[in-house]
Amino acid sequence: MTYDELMELIDERIEDCQPDCNKHKWINAPWLALRAVVELHKPVINPNSKELDSWCFQCAEGRFYAKYPCPTIQAIEKELE
C-alpha cells in the first residue's frame, strides 16, 4: 500500500463533525493519532542512494535509512487489514 493510499484509508474513517462536537472528537481521536504517526513516517527519497527507493527517515537507526514501508507502517497496515 502506498503512503497516499494509507492516508486515504485513514481519512475515510474520520467522521465529519462540527468543531465543538465532543462526541466526534472522541470517536475520531484514535484515527487522528494514527494519521499523525503515518505523517511522521512519510517516505522520502534517500539522497545517498542512486536508486529512487523510498525510505523512512523516522525509523532510521543512527545515520542509516529504513526502507519504506518501514516496520511501523507495516504494523499499521497489518492491523488495518
LUMKOL-928047 format. One record per atom (N, C-alpha, C): residue number from 1; atom name; chain; x, y, z. Coordinates in Angstrom, 1 decimal. Example, Ala and Ser with C-alpha at 12.3 -4.5 7.8 and 13.67 -1.06 7.14 Angstrom:
REM LUMKOL-928047
+-----+----+---+--------+--------+--------+
:   k :  a : c :      X :      Y :      Z :
+-----+----+---+--------+--------+--------+
:   1 :  N : A :   13.2 :   -5.7 :    7.8 :
:   1 : CA : A :   12.3 :   -4.5 :    7.8 :
:   1 :  C : A :   13.2 :   -3.3 :    7.8 :
:   2 :  N : A :   12.8 :   -2.2 :    7.1 :
:   2 : CA : A :   13.7 :   -1.1 :    7.1 :
:   2 :  C : A :   12.9 :    0.0 :    7.9 :
+-----+----+---+--------+--------+--------+
***
This chain:
REM LUMKOL-928047
+-----+----+---+--------+--------+--------+
:   k :  a : c :      X :      Y :      Z :
+-----+----+---+--------+--------+--------+
:   1 :  N : A :    0.9 :   -1.2 :    0.0 :
:   1 : CA : A :    0.0 :    0.0 :    0.0 :
:   1 :  C : A :    0.9 :    1.2 :    0.0 :
:   2 :  N : A :    0.6 :    2.2 :   -0.8 :
:   2 : CA : A :    1.4 :    3.4 :   -0.9 :
:   2 :  C : A :    1.0 :    4.3 :    0.3 :
:   3 :  N : A :    1.9 :    5.3 :    0.5 :
:   3 : CA : A :    1.6 :    6.3 :    1.6 :
:   3 :  C : A :    0.3 :    7.0 :    1.3 :
:   4 :  N : A :    0.0 :    7.4 :    0.1 :
:   4 : CA : A :   -1.2 :    8.1 :   -0.2 :
:   4 :  C : A :   -2.5 :    7.2 :    0.0 :
:   5 :  N : A :   -2.4 :    6.0 :   -0.4 :
:   5 : CA : A :   -3.5 :    5.0 :   -0.2 :
:   5 :  C : A :   -3.7 :    4.8 :    1.3 :
:   6 :  N : A :   -2.7 :    4.7 :    2.1 :
:   6 : CA : A :   -2.9 :    4.6 :    3.6 :
:   6 :  C : A :   -3.5 :    5.8 :    4.2 :
:   7 :  N : A :   -3.1 :    7.0 :    3.8 :
:   7 : CA : A :   -3.7 :    8.2 :    4.3 :
:   7 :  C : A :   -5.1 :    8.3 :    3.9 :
:   8 :  N : A :   -5.4 :    7.9 :    2.7 :
:   8 : CA : A :   -6.8 :    8.0 :    2.2 :
:   8 :  C : A :   -7.7 :    7.0 :    3.0 :
:   9 :  N : A :   -7.2 :    5.8 :    3.3 :
:   9 : CA : A :   -7.9 :    4.8 :    4.1 :
:   9 :  C : A :   -8.2 :    5.4 :    5.5 :
:  10 :  N : A :   -7.3 :    6.0 :    6.1 :
:  10 : CA : A :   -7.5 :    6.6 :    7.4 :
:  10 :  C : A :   -8.5 :    7.8 :    7.3 :
:  11 :  N : A :   -8.3 :    8.6 :    6.4 :
:  11 : CA : A :   -9.2 :    9.8 :    6.2 :
:  11 :  C : A :  -10.6 :    9.4 :    6.0 :
:  12 :  N : A :  -10.8 :    8.2 :    5.3 :
:  12 : CA : A :  -12.2 :    7.7 :    5.1 :
:  12 :  C : A :  -12.9 :    7.4 :    6.4 :
:  13 :  N : A :  -12.1 :    7.0 :    7.4 :
:  13 : CA : A :  -12.7 :    6.6 :    8.7 :
:  13 :  C : A :  -12.9 :    7.7 :    9.7 :
:  14 :  N : A :  -12.4 :    8.9 :    9.4 :
:  14 : CA : A :  -12.6 :   10.1 :   10.2 :
:  14 :  C : A :  -13.9 :   10.7 :    9.9 :
:  15 :  N : A :  -14.8 :   10.8 :   11.0 :
:  15 : CA : A :  -16.1 :   11.3 :   10.8 :
:  15 :  C : A :  -16.1 :   12.8 :   10.8 :
:  16 :  N : A :  -16.9 :   13.4 :    9.9 :
:  16 : CA : A :  -17.1 :   14.8 :    9.9 :
:  16 :  C : A :  -18.0 :   15.3 :   11.0 :
:  17 :  N : A :  -17.6 :   16.4 :   11.6 :
:  17 : CA : A :  -18.4 :   16.9 :   12.7 :
:  17 :  C : A :  -18.1 :   18.4 :   12.9 :
:  18 :  N : A :  -18.9 :   19.1 :   13.7 :
:  18 : CA : A :  -18.7 :   20.5 :   14.0 :
:  18 :  C : A :  -17.5 :   20.6 :   14.9 :
:  19 :  N : A :  -16.9 :   21.8 :   14.9 :
:  19 : CA : A :  -15.7 :   22.0 :   15.7 :
:  19 :  C : A :  -15.9 :   21.8 :   17.2 :
:  20 :  N : A :  -17.2 :   22.1 :   17.7 :
:  20 : CA : A :  -17.4 :   22.0 :   19.1 :
:  20 :  C : A :  -18.2 :   20.7 :   19.5 :
:  21 :  N : A :  -18.1 :   19.7 :   18.6 :
:  21 : CA : A :  -18.8 :   18.4 :   18.9 :
:  21 :  C : A :  -17.9 :   17.5 :   19.6 :
:  22 :  N : A :  -18.1 :   17.3 :   20.9 :
:  22 : CA : A :  -17.2 :   16.5 :   21.7 :
:  22 :  C : A :  -17.4 :   15.0 :   21.4 :
:  23 :  N : A :  -18.5 :   14.6 :   21.0 :
:  23 : CA : A :  -18.7 :   13.1 :   20.7 :
:  23 :  C : A :  -17.8 :   12.7 :   19.6 :
:  24 :  N : A :  -17.7 :   13.5 :   18.5 :
:  24 : CA : A :  -16.9 :   13.1 :   17.4 :
:  24 :  C : A :  -15.4 :   13.3 :   17.7 :
:  25 :  N : A :  -15.1 :   14.2 :   18.6 :
:  25 : CA : A :  -13.7 :   14.4 :   18.9 :
:  25 :  C : A :  -13.2 :   13.1 :   19.5 :
:  26 :  N : A :  -14.0 :   12.4 :   20.4 :
:  26 : CA : A :  -13.6 :   11.2 :   21.0 :
:  26 :  C : A :  -13.6 :   10.0 :   20.0 :
:  27 :  N : A :  -14.6 :   10.0 :   19.1 :
:  27 : CA : A :  -14.6 :    9.0 :   18.1 :
:  27 :  C : A :  -13.4 :    9.1 :   17.1 :
:  28 :  N : A :  -13.1 :   10.3 :   16.8 :
:  28 : CA : A :  -12.0 :   10.5 :   15.8 :
:  28 :  C : A :  -10.6 :   10.4 :   16.4 :
:  29 :  N : A :  -10.5 :   10.5 :   17.7 :
:  29 : CA : A :   -9.2 :   10.7 :   18.3 :
:  29 :  C : A :   -8.2 :    9.5 :   17.9 :
:  30 :  N : A :   -8.6 :    8.3 :   18.0 :
:  30 : CA : A :   -7.6 :    7.2 :   17.6 :
:  30 :  C : A :   -7.2 :    7.4 :   16.1 :
:  31 :  N : A :   -8.2 :    7.7 :   15.2 :
:  31 : CA : A :   -7.8 :    7.8 :   13.8 :
:  31 :  C : A :   -6.9 :    9.1 :   13.6 :
:  32 :  N : A :   -7.1 :   10.1 :   14.3 :
:  32 : CA : A :   -6.3 :   11.3 :   14.1 :
:  32 :  C : A :   -4.9 :   11.0 :   14.7 :
:  33 :  N : A :   -4.8 :   10.3 :   15.7 :
:  33 : CA : A :   -3.5 :    9.9 :   16.3 :
:  33 :  C : A :   -2.7 :    9.0 :   15.3 :
:  34 :  N : A :   -3.4 :    8.0 :   14.7 :
:  34 : CA : A :   -2.8 :    7.1 :   13.8 :
:  34 :  C : A :   -2.4 :    7.9 :   12.5 :
:  35 :  N : A :   -3.2 :    8.9 :   12.1 :
:  35 : CA : A :   -2.8 :    9.7 :   11.0 :
:  35 :  C : A :   -1.6 :   10.5 :   11.2 :
:  36 :  N : A :   -1.4 :   11.0 :   12.5 :
:  36 : CA : A :   -0.2 :   11.7 :   12.8 :
:  36 :  C : A :    1.0 :   10.8 :   12.8 :
:  37 :  N : A :    0.9 :    9.6 :   13.2 :
:  37 : CA : A :    2.0 :    8.6 :   13.1 :
:  37 :  C : A :    2.4 :    8.4 :   11.7 :
:  38 :  N : A :    1.4 :    8.1 :   10.9 :
:  38 : CA : A :    1.7 :    7.9 :    9.4 :
:  38 :  C : A :    2.3 :    9.1 :    8.8 :
:  39 :  N : A :    1.9 :   10.3 :    9.2 :
:  39 : CA : A :    2.5 :   11.5 :    8.6 :
:  39 :  C : A :    4.0 :   11.6 :    9.0 :
:  40 :  N : A :    4.3 :   11.2 :   10.3 :
:  40 : CA : A :    5.7 :   11.2 :   10.7 :
:  40 :  C : A :    6.6 :   10.2 :    9.9 :
:  41 :  N : A :    6.0 :    9.2 :    9.5 :
:  41 : CA : A :    6.7 :    8.1 :    8.7 :
:  41 :  C : A :    6.5 :    8.3 :    7.2 :
:  42 :  N : A :    6.3 :    9.5 :    6.8 :
:  42 : CA : A :    6.1 :    9.7 :    5.3 :
:  42 :  C : A :    7.4 :    9.4 :    4.6 :
:  43 :  N : A :    7.3 :    8.6 :    3.5 :
:  43 : CA : A :    8.5 :    8.2 :    2.8 :
:  43 :  C : A :    9.3 :    9.4 :    2.1 :
:  44 :  N : A :   10.6 :    9.3 :    2.1 :
:  44 : CA : A :   11.4 :   10.3 :    1.4 :
:  44 :  C : A :   12.4 :    9.5 :    0.5 :
:  45 :  N : A :   12.9 :   10.3 :   -0.5 :
:  45 : CA : A :   13.9 :    9.7 :   -1.3 :
:  45 :  C : A :   15.3 :    9.8 :   -0.6 :
:  46 :  N : A :   16.0 :    8.7 :   -0.5 :
:  46 : CA : A :   17.3 :    8.7 :    0.1 :
:  46 :  C : A :   18.3 :    9.5 :   -0.7 :
:  47 :  N : A :   18.8 :   10.6 :   -0.2 :
:  47 : CA : A :   19.8 :   11.4 :   -1.1 :
:  47 :  C : A :   21.1 :   10.7 :   -1.3 :
:  48 :  N : A :   21.4 :    9.6 :   -0.5 :
:  48 : CA : A :   22.7 :    8.9 :   -0.6 :
:  48 :  C : A :   22.6 :    7.7 :   -1.5 :
:  49 :  N : A :   21.4 :    7.4 :   -2.1 :
:  49 : CA : A :   21.1 :    6.3 :   -2.9 :
:  49 :  C : A :   21.0 :    6.6 :   -4.3 :
:  50 :  N : A :   21.6 :    5.8 :   -5.2 :
:  50 : CA : A :   21.5 :    6.0 :   -6.6 :
:  50 :  C : A :   20.1 :    5.6 :   -7.2 :
:  51 :  N : A :   19.5 :    4.7 :   -6.4 :
:  51 : CA : A :   18.1 :    4.2 :   -6.7 :
:  51 :  C : A :   17.1 :    5.2 :   -6.2 :
:  52 :  N : A :   15.9 :    5.2 :   -6.9 :
:  52 : CA : A :   14.8 :    6.0 :   -6.4 :
:  52 :  C : A :   13.9 :    5.3 :   -5.5 :
:  53 :  N : A :   14.5 :    4.7 :   -4.5 :
:  53 : CA : A :   13.7 :    4.0 :   -3.5 :
:  53 :  C : A :   13.2 :    5.0 :   -2.4 :
:  54 :  N : A :   12.0 :    4.6 :   -1.8 :
:  54 : CA : A :   11.5 :    5.4 :   -0.7 :
:  54 :  C : A :   12.1 :    4.9 :    0.6 :
:  55 :  N : A :   12.3 :    5.8 :    1.5 :
:  55 : CA : A :   12.9 :    5.5 :    2.8 :
:  55 :  C : A :   12.2 :    6.2 :    3.9 :
:  56 :  N : A :   12.2 :    5.6 :    5.1 :
:  56 : CA : A :   11.6 :    6.3 :    6.2 :
:  56 :  C : A :   12.7 :    6.8 :    7.1 :
:  57 :  N : A :   12.8 :    8.1 :    7.2 :
:  57 : CA : A :   13.8 :    8.8 :    8.0 :
:  57 :  C : A :   13.5 :    8.6 :    9.5 :
:  58 :  N : A :   12.3 :    8.5 :    9.9 :
:  58 : CA : A :   11.9 :    8.4 :   11.3 :
:  58 :  C : A :   12.4 :    7.0 :   11.9 :
:  59 :  N : A :   12.5 :    6.0 :   11.1 :
:  59 : CA : A :   12.9 :    4.7 :   11.5 :
:  59 :  C : A :   14.4 :    4.5 :   11.3 :
:  60 :  N : A :   15.1 :    5.5 :   10.9 :
:  60 : CA : A :   16.5 :    5.4 :   10.7 :
:  60 :  C : A :   17.2 :    5.1 :   12.0 :
:  61 :  N : A :   18.2 :    4.2 :   12.0 :
:  61 : CA : A :   19.0 :    3.9 :   13.2 :
:  61 :  C : A :   20.3 :    4.6 :   12.9 :
:  62 :  N : A :   20.7 :    5.5 :   13.7 :
:  62 : CA : A :   21.9 :    6.3 :   13.5 :
:  62 :  C : A :   21.8 :    7.1 :   12.2 :
:  63 :  N : A :   22.7 :    6.8 :   11.3 :
:  63 : CA : A :   22.8 :    7.6 :   10.1 :
:  63 :  C : A :   22.2 :    6.7 :    8.9 :
:  64 :  N : A :   21.7 :    5.6 :    9.2 :
:  64 : CA : A :   21.1 :    4.7 :    8.1 :
:  64 :  C : A :   19.7 :    5.0 :    7.9 :
:  65 :  N : A :   19.1 :    4.6 :    6.8 :
:  65 : CA : A :   17.7 :    4.8 :    6.5 :
:  65 :  C : A :   17.0 :    3.4 :    6.5 :
:  66 :  N : A :   15.7 :    3.4 :    6.8 :
:  66 : CA : A :   14.9 :    2.2 :    6.8 :
:  66 :  C : A :   14.1 :    2.3 :    5.5 :
:  67 :  N : A :   14.1 :    1.2 :    4.8 :
:  67 : CA : A :   13.4 :    1.2 :    3.5 :
:  67 :  C : A :   11.9 :    1.3 :    3.8 :
:  68 :  N : A :   11.2 :    2.0 :    3.0 :
:  68 : CA : A :    9.7 :    2.1 :    3.1 :
:  68 :  C : A :    9.0 :    1.0 :    2.4 :
:  69 :  N : A :    8.0 :    0.4 :    2.9 :
:  69 : CA : A :    7.4 :    0.7 :    4.2 :
:  69 :  C : A :    8.2 :    0.2 :    5.4 :
:  70 :  N : A :    8.4 :    1.0 :    6.3 :
:  70 : CA : A :    9.2 :    0.8 :    7.5 :
:  70 :  C : A :    8.4 :   -0.2 :    8.4 :
:  71 :  N : A :    9.0 :   -0.7 :    9.4 :
:  71 : CA : A :    8.3 :   -1.6 :   10.4 :
:  71 :  C : A :    7.1 :   -1.0 :   11.0 :
:  72 :  N : A :    7.1 :    0.3 :   11.2 :
:  72 : CA : A :    5.9 :    1.0 :   11.8 :
:  72 :  C : A :    4.8 :    1.0 :   10.9 :
:  73 :  N : A :    5.0 :    1.3 :    9.6 :
:  73 : CA : A :    3.9 :    1.4 :    8.6 :
:  73 :  C : A :    3.5 :   -0.1 :    8.3 :
:  74 :  N : A :    4.4 :   -1.0 :    8.3 :
:  74 : CA : A :    4.0 :   -2.4 :    8.1 :
:  74 :  C : A :    3.0 :   -2.9 :    9.2 :
:  75 :  N : A :    3.3 :   -2.5 :   10.4 :
:  75 : CA : A :    2.5 :   -2.9 :   11.5 :
:  75 :  C : A :    1.1 :   -2.3 :   11.4 :
:  76 :  N : A :    1.0 :   -1.0 :   11.0 :
:  76 : CA : A :   -0.2 :   -0.3 :   10.9 :
:  76 :  C : A :   -1.1 :   -0.9 :    9.8 :
:  77 :  N : A :   -0.4 :   -1.2 :    8.6 :
:  77 : CA : A :   -1.1 :   -1.8 :    7.5 :
:  77 :  C : A :   -1.7 :   -3.2 :    7.9 :
:  78 :  N : A :   -0.9 :   -4.0 :    8.7 :
:  78 : CA : A :   -1.3 :   -5.3 :    9.1 :
:  78 :  C : A :   -2.6 :   -5.2 :   10.0 :
:  79 :  N : A :   -2.6 :   -4.2 :   10.9 :
:  79 : CA : A :   -3.8 :   -4.1 :   11.8 :
:  79 :  C : A :   -5.0 :   -3.5 :   11.1 :
:  80 :  N : A :   -4.8 :   -2.8 :    9.9 :
:  80 : CA : A :   -5.9 :   -2.3 :    9.2 :
:  80 :  C : A :   -6.5 :   -3.2 :    8.2 :
:  81 :  N : A :   -5.9 :   -4.4 :    8.0 :
:  81 : CA : A :   -6.4 :   -5.4 :    7.0 :
:  81 :  C : A :   -7.7 :   -6.0 :    7.4 :
+-----+----+---+--------+--------+--------+
***
